[in-house]
Amino acid sequence: MLDLTSIPRDQPVLIAGPTASGKSALALEIAAKTGGVIVNADALQVFNGWRILTARPDDVDLAVAAHLLYGHIGFDAPYSVGHWLREIETLIENPPARLIIVGGTGLYFKALTEGLANIPPTPTDIRTTAQTRINTEGFQSLLAELDAETLSRIDIQNPMRVQRAWEVQASTGQSVATWQDNTPPPLMPLSECYPIVFQTDKNWLNARIEKRFEFMLENGALDEAKSMLPHWNPALLSSKAIGAPELIAHLRGEITLDQAREAAIIASRQYAKRQRTWFRARMKKWNIYSPT
């Protein structure tokens, strides 16, 4: 069990973990006991519109500690790890309190602690081409055009990562791997913070994922989906919120609520599996926290 008193009070804290593992609760506990402001490191919690399905902090959580970079981006706006890194750089340069950075997006933590290549924005026509090909051929069609080194570094099961790598290569003429090899120094090296990564039992986490989605349904997830239905666009990054496509499909009469529930739980478990694999491979120097 992690001893909270062992965490230096003069260092930022990083907390990474798979979905539904309890990392936000740990961040709140650290903030309540040792002080600090909680900063989001989840690629979907930055958007407004899907508060319940992305498990953004509720009013009770906000009363316990200040939270930053949550729900501050329009649901239809573009956002990337580069956007996040620029926002958090401002907080690092002038922190309102000790930073407790928590989330499940491993790429955000990698960019923060290892640096991020300064890749130019993707032109609209390149992005449109990528999305069209994915819609007609599937994201796997882009894999054959990526170099071996890039394929060894990205999550090839993650459509967003594959699309991003293809867009970079198509728009710049250089692979993601080449850009990464010319990366500037990180904003927050591991030696300057206290990094914590959750290590969870698969069955324990799967049970929590199912229970949490049931809780979301009981607390307004379907109403949230109804409010977003007129704005629904599956191409938006915010539409990748697990449970959103499934509940929208239900509201359109395409599947039953039970089918939507089952599909969302399966998708969440698959996502958690990818997260655990990513963390194990890339966060070997982090302090391990096992909640079970």
N, C-alpha and C positions, 0 to 999 in steps of 0.2 A: 504494500500500500504506500502511495506517495505521501511523504511527510511534508505538508504545506509549509511548515516552519523552516524547512531546508532550502526553500526557494529564496535566493537573494532578493531583497526588496529594492535594490538599486539597478536591477536588470529587467529588461522586457521579458515577457513570458510568451512562448509560442505553444499552442495546443492544436495538434492535428489528430484527426480520427475519422473513422468511417461514419456514415450517416446513422443516426439513432443510437450512437454509442454513449452519449452523455457528456460529450466534450463541452457543450455550452454550460451545463450545470457545474462542471468543474471550474470553468472560467468565472462563473458567478461566485462560487465558493471562495476562490482565490481573491477576487475583487472585494468581497465582503469582509474577509479576514485580514488581508494584507494591503488592500487599497489598489486602485488602478482603474483604467478605462478599458472597456472591452471593444476590440476592433475586429470587424468581420473579414474573414479570409475564405469566403464561400462565393463561388462565381454566380450563383443564382440568388443568394440572399441580398445582393446589391439592388435588385429590381423591386419596384413597387408592383402591386397588382396581385401577387401570389404570396401573401404573408403566411397564411396557414400551411399551404402545401410545401413551402420552402422552410418551414419551422423557424421563421424569423422571431426574434424576442417579442414576447407579449408585454402587456402593460405592467404585469407583476415583475417581470425581469427588469424592465426599464426603471422601475422604482428602486431596485437594489443597486444598480450601477449604471453609469453612463455608457451608452453604446454608440459607436461610430461606423459609418460606411454600410449601414443597413437600410435597404429600401429607398435609397436616395437617387436611384436612376430610373427613368421612365421605362415601363415594361417593353416599349417598342424601340428603345434606343440601343445603339451598338455599345459594347463594352468588352474589354480584353484584359489580359494580365498586365499589359502596358498601362492601361488606364488605372488599374488598381495600384500598380507600383508607383505611379506619379502621385496618386492621392495619399498613399501611405508615407511617401517620402516627406511630404509636408508635415505629417504627424511626428515622424522621427526627428525632424529638424527642430520642431517646436512642440514637444509632447505636452498635452494638457495634464497628464498624470502618467504613472507607470503604465506602459502599453501591455495589454493582454490580448494577443492576436490569436483568434480561434477560428477554425474552419476545416472543411474537408477537401478543399481544392489543393491538391499536392503541388500543382504547378505554381500556384501563388507563393507557397513557402519556398519552393526551389528558386524562384526568381528573387525572392527577398534575401535568402541566405547564400545564394551562389552567383547572383547577377542575372541580368536579362539582356539578350542581344537587342540592339537598337534597330529592329526591323521596320522598314517603312510601312505605312498603312496600305492595306490591300485595295487596289482600284475597284470601283463598283462593278465594272464589266467582268473582271476576273472572278469576283465573288458570285456574280449572277451565273457565270458559266459553271462554277463549282456546284452551286446549289441545284442548277438544272440537271447536271449529270448525276448528282446524288439522287434526285427525285426520280429520274428515269432509269438509271443503271445501278443505283446503290452506292454507298460510300466506298465499298470494296473496289470499285472500278478505278479509283484514284491511286490505290496502293501500288499497282504495277508501274506507275510513273515516278515513284519516289526512290531515292537511292538507298542502298543497303544500310549505310550508316545512320541515316535518318530513321529508317524503319526499326533499327535496333534501339533507338532512344525514345520513341513515342509509343503511346498505348494504341496499338493498331486495332483494338476492339472499340475504341472511342471515336465515333464519327466526327465529333468536333475537332479532335486532335489531328485526325487524318486530313480533314478538309483544310485546316489551318496550314499544315505542312505542304499540301499541294498548292495552296494559294501563294505561299511564300516563294516556292520554287518557280511557279508560273509568272509571278509578278516581278521578282528580283533577278531571276536567272541563277540564284544560288540556293543551295539546299538549307534546310533548317539546321542541319549538323554543322555546316560551314559557318552560319551566323553564330551558332552557339560557341564555336571554337574561338570566336573573336568577341567574347562577352566582356563587358566592363566589370569592375569590382562590385561586389554585392553591397546593398544598403545596410544589411544587418548580418554580419558573419555569425556563425553558431557560437563562436567564442565570446560574443558580446551579448548573448541572451541565454535564457534557460528554456531549451526546447523539450517539449513533452509530446510523445506520440502514443496513442491508444493501441493496445494489443488486446484484441477481444476474441473470445470463443465464438466460433461460427454459429452453433446452435443457440447460444445465449443471444447473440445479436439478431439472428433471424426472428426469434420470438419477440424481441423488442421492436423490430421493424413492423411486424404484423400488428402489434398492440398500438404502436404509434399511429399507423394509418387509420385504425379504427377510431382512435382518439380524434384525429383530424376530421373524420367524417361526422363524429358526434358534435364537433365544435365548429361546424360551419364550412367545411371544405367544399361541399356541394354548392352552397350559396355563393361561395367565392367563385367557383367555376361558372355559375350562372351569370355573375356580374362581368366576367371576362369573356363570355361567349360571343358578344357582338364584336369584340376586338380580336378574336382568335386568328392567329397566323402561325402555323407550325414552323415557319422559317425563322421566327424570332428566337433569340437565345433564351429569353425568359420562358418561352413555351417548352423548354426542355425540363422544366420542373417536374419531378417524378409525380405522377398522378394527374397532372394537367391534361395530357392527351387522352388518358383513359376516361376521365370524368367528362371531358368535352364530347368524346365519342358516345358516352351514355346519354348526355343531354340531347344529342342529335338523333337519338333513337337507334344507334348502330349496335349497341351492346347493352346488356342489363347492368344494373348497379353492382350485382354480385360479380359479374364478369370484369367490370372496371376495377373493383376492389382487388380481385385476384391478380389481374394483370399488373396493377400498380405495385402490389407487394412483391411480385416476382421481379419487376424491373428494379425495385429498390434493393432487393437482395443481390441482384446481379451487379448493380452499381457498387454496393458495399464490398463485394468480392474484388472488383477492380481496384477499389481504394486500398483494401488491405494488401493486395499484391504490390501496388505502387509504393505504399509506405514501407513494407518489408524490404523492398529492393533499394530504396533511396534514402531511408531515414535510419540507417544502422547506427549512427552516432548520436541519436536523440535518446533522451531519458524515457524508458518504457513505463507506461501506466496501464495496469490491468485492472479494470473495474470489477472483475469476477473473481 
